[in-house]
């Protein structure tokens, strides 16, 4: 199949293969198109985020013979943000909720969330879309609507219309408000990509060549060691491998990393010569009276499941005097800049929504385990359920869990008083990284490095002042 290899820009490759009817006569599409046309800075930020992933997704769509229009769906789902997390607990650029992710084979545990894995989630999303396309008789608009609202909601709407003798195309169905805007949003962005010049929009070029390569690790590896071996910052490594929640890869796999094509060969050679103790470090812990696996796991920033696997334990029962072998991070917690804890604590603010769900306490559950599973703190669990950190959990008890999502953190920034274009100052806060600051202000990491004389491995220090150029800042950033 034609891959569009003759063009240097992947946007041009997409333009040549767009096939959806964009229904420009529909007011909903016109309104969405007007919004995108007014927001060049938003489109620039989306293109910056999509840059590492878009070539791969386009190639997968072509390989399956699917419309390249669908490469633009993550713009509507997540603005191509690899760590996007919604109130309904949807995660990643394709925004899988946990149940649908599991249905399509996306592993989810304390170490790893396949819903954010670029390769795994793309494969699952395209599988799901192909299934929906077949289910709705080859109608891509209904398939996309079902991707958003669920196939059952769309099927019911079709059944209602048929019973009433009405049309069953997307525009005739009574669907949730979000879905009624979702499909027009996709069609609007497709039209904009098809004819950017007509709308006064410029698409930031994205190279029509592979950005990343998959490198096999053949076992668990500390991400700090991997970043050093690859000559990458932690931000860069996590951005290509957003599925990893913690400081290391999942001990049970996947045992691979995505790395820039330009770094993959050197990494493989370095990995072959790397001593085993530098891949992953182990500590030996002697169990004291009163300690539980949950307490020990929290101390060593690991999970109960990982401790049980590493020590061949079949239950949570442990005894004082026993020794446990524990995987141990090579660097302090803050070094792993985009781990789930650092994103939650510093890079993003998690705000409660009106939605909530419940967890039914199972045998062996602890507050710490439940908090790590759902990405909330023990203090929050206690506050929501009238508990204390020492409360005994009864089997079958229903614990309230309030849905949360990642949003930009409060911006701590000192701006110069001048209002004309020019430099401004940003004071680095604890846990900040170049990647987080670049996303917050709608600039690139390379710009931040250039303006401040930094290099790829630079570590930011709290209180450090960075220069940002006002003319480049997104309106929402400052």
C-alpha positions in Angstrom: 0.0 0.0 0.0 1.2 3.5 -0.8 2.9 4.9 2.3 3.4 8.5 1.2 7.1 8.2 1.6 7.7 10.7 -1.2 6.5 13.6 0.9 8.6 15.1 3.7 5.6 16.1 5.9 3.2 13.6 7.4 0.4 16.2 7.3 0.7 16.1 3.5 0.6 12.4 3.6 -2.6 12.5 5.6 -4.2 15.1 3.3 -3.8 12.8 0.3 -5.8 10.1 2.0 -8.7 11.8 3.7 -11.9 10.2 2.8 -14.7 11.0 5.3 -17.6 13.2 4.2 -17.1 16.3 6.3 -20.8 17.5 6.2 -19.8 21.2 6.0 -23.5 22.1 5.7 -24.1 21.1 9.3 -24.1 24.0 11.7 -22.4 21.9 14.4 -19.4 21.3 12.0 -19.3 25.0 11.1 -19.2 26.0 14.7 -16.4 23.6 15.6 -14.5 24.7 12.5 -14.8 28.4 13.5 -13.4 27.5 17.0 -10.4 25.7 15.6 -9.7 28.4 13.1 -9.5 31.0 15.9 -7.1 28.9 17.9 -3.8 28.6 16.0 -1.9 28.3 19.3 -4.0 25.3 20.4 -3.3 23.6 17.1 0.4 24.3 17.5 0.5 22.7 21.0 -1.4 19.7 19.6 1.1 19.3 16.8 4.0 19.5 19.2 2.5 16.7 21.3 1.6 14.6 18.3 5.0 14.9 16.8 6.5 11.7 18.3 3.4 9.6 17.6 1.7 10.7 14.4 3.9 8.9 11.8 3.4 5.6 13.6 -0.4 6.0 13.8 -0.7 6.9 10.2 1.3 3.9 9.2 -0.9 1.6 11.3 -4.0 3.0 9.7 -2.6 2.5 6.2 -1.6 -1.0 7.0 -5.2 -1.8 8.0 -6.7 0.1 5.1 -8.5 2.5 7.4 -9.2 6.2 6.7 -6.3 8.4 7.7 -8.9 10.8 9.0 -8.8 8.6 12.2 -5.2 9.7 12.9 -6.9 13.0 14.0 -9.2 11.4 16.5 -6.7 11.7 19.4 -6.9 15.5 18.9 -10.5 15.3 19.9 -10.0 12.6 22.5 -7.0 14.0 24.4 -5.3 16.8 22.3 -2.6 14.1 21.9 -1.6 14.4 25.5 -0.1 11.1 26.5 -1.0 11.5 30.2 -4.6 12.8 29.6 -7.0 11.4 32.3 -10.7 12.2 32.3 -13.3 12.2 35.1 -14.6 8.9 33.8 -11.1 7.4 34.4 -10.3 7.3 30.6 -6.6 7.5 30.0 -4.0 8.1 27.3 -4.2 9.6 23.8 -7.0 7.2 22.8 -8.9 7.7 26.2 -9.7 4.1 27.1 -11.7 3.6 30.2 -10.4 0.7 32.4 -13.1 -1.8 31.3 -12.8 -1.2 27.6 -9.0 -1.3 27.9 -9.1 -4.7 29.5 -11.6 -5.9 26.9 -9.0 -5.0 24.2 -6.1 -6.6 26.0 -4.5 -3.5 27.6 -2.8 -4.5 30.8 -3.3 -2.2 33.8 -1.6 -2.5 37.2 0.5 -0.5 39.7 3.6 -0.6 37.5 2.1 -0.2 34.0 -1.0 1.1 32.2 -1.3 -0.1 28.7 -4.0 2.5 28.0 -1.2 5.0 27.8 1.3 2.8 25.9 1.4 4.4 22.5 1.8 1.2 20.5 -0.5 -1.1 22.6 -3.3 1.5 22.9 -3.1 2.4 19.2 -3.5 -1.2 18.3 -6.4 -1.6 20.7 -8.1 1.6 19.5 -7.9 0.6 15.8 -9.2 -2.9 16.7 -12.2 -1.3 18.5 -12.9 1.1 15.6 -12.8 -1.6 13.0 -15.2 -3.7 15.1 -17.6 -0.7 15.4 -17.3 0.0 11.7 -18.4 -3.5 10.9 -21.1 -3.4 13.6 -22.7 -0.2 12.1 -22.7 -1.5 8.5 -19.6 0.5 7.3 -20.7 3.9 8.6 -17.7 5.6 10.0 -19.7 8.4 11.7 -21.7 5.9 13.7 -18.5 4.0 14.5 -16.8 7.2 15.8 -20.0 8.1 17.7 -20.0 4.7 19.3 -16.3 5.0 20.2 -17.3 8.0 22.3 -20.7 7.0 23.6 -20.5 3.2 23.6 -22.0 0.9 21.0 -25.0 0.2 23.2 -26.1 3.9 23.3 -25.8 4.2 19.6 -27.6 0.9 18.9 -30.5 2.0 21.2 -30.7 5.4 19.4 -30.9 3.6 16.0 -33.6 1.2 17.4 -35.7 4.1 18.7 -35.5 5.9 15.3 -36.4 2.8 13.4 -39.4 2.2 15.6 -40.6 5.8 15.0 -40.0 5.6 11.2 -37.2 8.1 11.3 -33.8 8.1 9.6 -30.9 6.3 11.4 -27.9 8.4 10.2 -25.7 10.1 12.8 -27.4 13.5 12.3 -30.9 12.1 12.9 -30.1 10.2 16.2 -30.8 11.4 19.7 -27.3 10.9 21.3 -25.6 12.3 24.4 -24.7 16.0 24.2 -21.0 15.2 24.3 -21.3 12.8 21.3 -23.3 15.3 19.3 -20.3 17.6 19.6 -17.6 14.9 19.3 -18.3 13.8 15.7 -18.6 17.4 14.4 -15.3 18.2 16.1 -13.5 15.4 14.3 -15.0 16.4 10.9 -14.0 20.0 11.6 -10.4 19.1 12.3 -10.3 16.9 9.2 -11.5 19.8 7.1 -8.9 22.1 8.6 -6.1 19.6 7.9 -7.4 19.1 4.4 -7.3 22.9 3.6 -5.3 24.8 6.3 -4.4 27.7 4.0 -8.1 28.3 3.1 -8.8 28.9 6.8 -5.6 30.9 7.5 -4.1 28.1 9.6 -0.5 26.8 9.4 0.2 23.2 10.4 3.5 22.7 12.2 5.5 20.3 9.9 5.9 16.8 11.3 8.6 14.6 9.6 7.2 11.8 7.5 9.7 9.3 9.0 9.8 7.1 12.0 10.3 8.9 15.3 10.8 5.9 17.5 12.0 2.3 17.5 11.1 -0.5 19.9 14.1 -1.8 21.9 13.8 -5.1 23.8 15.1 -5.1 27.4 14.8 -8.8 28.2 13.8 -8.0 31.8 12.9 -5.3 34.3 14.9 -2.1 34.1 15.2 1.1 36.2 14.0 4.0 34.0 16.8 6.3 35.3 19.4 3.8 34.1 17.6 3.5 30.8 17.5 7.3 30.4 21.2 7.6 31.1 22.1 4.8 28.7 20.0 6.4 26.0 21.3 10.0 26.6 17.8 11.2 27.3 16.1 13.2 30.0 13.5 11.5 32.1 10.8 13.7 30.6 11.7 12.5 27.1 11.8 8.8 28.1 8.4 9.0 29.9 6.9 10.9 27.0 7.7 8.0 24.6 6.8 5.4 27.3 3.9 7.0 29.1 2.5 3.5 30.0 5.1 3.1 32.8 3.6 4.4 36.1 6.7 4.1 38.4 10.5 4.2 38.5 11.0 1.0 36.5 9.4 -1.1 33.9 6.9 -3.7 35.0 8.7 -6.8 36.3 6.3 -9.0 34.4 6.6 -7.0 31.1 6.3 -5.5 28.7 10.1 -5.7 28.6 10.7 -3.1 25.9 11.0 0.7 25.5 10.3 3.1 22.7 13.4 5.2 22.0 14.2 7.8 19.3 15.4 6.1 16.1 18.6 8.1 16.4 19.4 6.6 19.9 18.2 3.1 19.5 21.3 1.4 18.1 23.7 3.0 20.7 21.3 2.0 23.5 21.2 -1.6 22.3 25.0 -1.8 22.3 25.2 -0.1 25.8 22.5 -2.4 27.2 24.4 -5.5 26.0 27.4 -4.4 28.1 25.5 -3.1 31.1 26.1 -5.0 34.4 23.0 -6.7 35.8 23.1 -4.6 39.0 22.8 -1.4 37.0 19.6 -2.6 35.2 17.7 -3.0 38.5 18.9 -2.8 42.1 17.7 -5.1 44.9 17.5 -4.5 48.6 17.0 -7.2 51.3 14.6 -6.3 54.0 14.2 -8.2 57.3 10.6 -8.1 58.4 9.9 -6.6 61.8 7.1 -7.3 64.2 3.9 -5.6 63.1 5.0 -4.9 59.5 2.7 -5.8 56.6 3.4 -6.1 52.9 1.5 -2.8 52.3 3.7 -1.0 54.8 6.9 -2.4 53.3 5.8 -1.7 49.8 5.1 1.9 50.6 8.5 2.3 52.2 10.3 1.0 49.2 8.0 2.6 46.6 6.8 -0.6 45.1 3.6 -2.7 45.1 2.4 -5.6 47.2 2.0 -7.6 44.0 5.7 -6.9 43.0 6.9 -8.0 46.5 4.8 -11.2 46.3 6.1 -12.0 42.7 9.8 -11.3 43.7 9.6 -13.5 46.7 7.3 -16.2 45.4 4.6 -15.4 48.1 1.2 -16.9 47.5 -0.6 -14.8 50.2 -0.1 -11.5 52.0 0.9 -13.3 55.2 4.5 -12.6 56.4 6.3 -13.2 59.6 8.9 -11.2 61.7 12.4 -12.4 61.0 11.8 -13.4 57.4 13.7 -11.6 54.6 12.2 -10.1 51.5 14.1 -9.3 48.3 12.9 -5.9 47.1 13.5 -4.0 43.8 14.9 -0.6 44.7 14.9 2.7 42.7 18.4 3.9 41.9 17.4 7.6 42.2 15.3 9.7 44.6 11.6 9.8 43.9 11.6 13.3 42.4 14.1 12.2 39.7 11.4 10.2 38.0 9.7 13.3 36.8 6.6 11.9 35.1 5.9 8.9 37.2 2.3 8.8 38.3 3.1 10.2 41.8 5.1 13.1 40.4 2.5 13.9 37.8 -0.2 13.9 40.5 1.8 15.8 43.1 3.6 18.4 41.0 3.1 18.3 37.2 -0.7 18.1 37.3 -3.4 19.0 39.7 -6.0 16.3 40.3 -9.4 17.9 40.8 -12.5 16.1 42.1 -15.4 16.0 39.8 -19.1 15.4 40.6 -18.7 11.8 39.5 -17.8 9.0 42.0 -17.5 5.3 42.0 -17.1 2.5 44.6 -14.5 -0.1 45.4 -15.6 -3.3 47.2 -13.0 -4.4 49.7 -11.5 -7.8 48.8 -9.4 -10.1 50.9 -5.9 -8.7 51.5 -6.9 -5.1 50.5 -5.2 -2.2 52.4 -5.9 1.5 52.2 -2.5 2.0 50.7 -3.1 -0.7 48.0 -6.5 0.7 47.1 -5.1 4.3 46.9 -2.3 3.2 44.6 -4.7 1.2 42.4 -7.0 4.2 41.9 -4.4 7.0 42.0 -5.7 8.7 45.2 -4.1 9.2 48.6 -4.9 7.3 51.8 -5.9 10.6 53.4 -8.5 11.1 50.6 -9.8 7.6 51.1 -10.1 8.2 54.8 -11.8 11.6 54.4 -14.3 10.2 51.8 -15.3 7.2 53.9 -15.0 8.4 57.5 -11.9 6.2 58.2 -8.5 6.7 59.8 -5.2 5.4 58.5 -5.4 2.6 61.1 -9.0 1.5 60.3 -9.6 -2.2 59.7 -11.3 -2.8 56.4 -14.1 -5.3 56.4 -14.5 -7.7 53.5 -17.3 -6.5 51.2 -17.3 -2.9 52.5 -18.0 -0.4 49.7 -15.5 2.5 49.7 -16.4 5.7 47.9 -13.9 6.8 45.2 -14.2 10.2 43.7 -13.3 10.5 40.0 -10.5 12.8 39.3 -8.6 14.1 36.2 -5.3 15.6 35.4 -5.4 19.4 34.7 -2.6 22.0 34.5 -1.2 22.8 37.9 -1.5 26.3 39.4 1.2 28.3 37.6 3.8 29.9 39.9 5.2 32.5 37.6 6.8 35.9 38.1 6.0 38.1 35.1 7.8 41.4 34.3 5.5 44.4 34.4 5.9 45.2 30.7 3.0 44.2 28.6 4.8 44.2 25.2 6.4 41.2 23.7 9.6 40.3 25.4 11.1 37.9 28.0 9.4 36.9 31.3 10.7 35.0 34.2 9.4 31.7 35.6 10.4 30.5 39.1 10.9 26.7 39.2 8.8 24.9 41.8 9.6 21.6 43.5 9.0 18.7 41.0 8.9 20.9 37.9 10.5 19.6 34.7 11.2 21.2 31.3 8.5 19.0 29.7 5.8 20.2 32.3 6.8 23.8 31.9 6.8 23.7 28.1 3.3 22.2 28.1 2.1 24.7 30.7 3.1 27.7 28.5 2.7 26.2 25.0 6.4 26.4 24.1 8.8 23.6 23.2 11.4 22.0 25.4 14.0 22.9 22.8 13.0 26.6 23.1 13.3 26.5 26.9 16.7 24.9 26.6 17.9 27.5 24.0 16.6 30.5 26.0 18.3 29.3 29.2 21.5 27.6 28.0 20.3 24.2 29.1 21.1 20.7 27.6 19.1 17.5 27.4 20.2 16.2 30.8 19.8 19.4 32.7 18.1 19.0 36.1 16.0 21.9 37.3 16.3 23.1 40.9 13.5 24.7 43.0 14.0 28.5 43.0 15.8 28.5 39.7 14.6 31.3 37.4 13.9 30.5 33.7 13.5 33.0 30.9 10.5 32.6 28.6 9.8 34.8 25.7 6.4 36.5 25.9 5.6 36.4 22.2 5.8 32.6 22.2 3.6 32.1 25.3 0.1 30.6 24.8 -2.6 32.9 26.0 -3.6 30.4 28.7 -0.1 30.0 29.9 0.5 33.5 31.2 
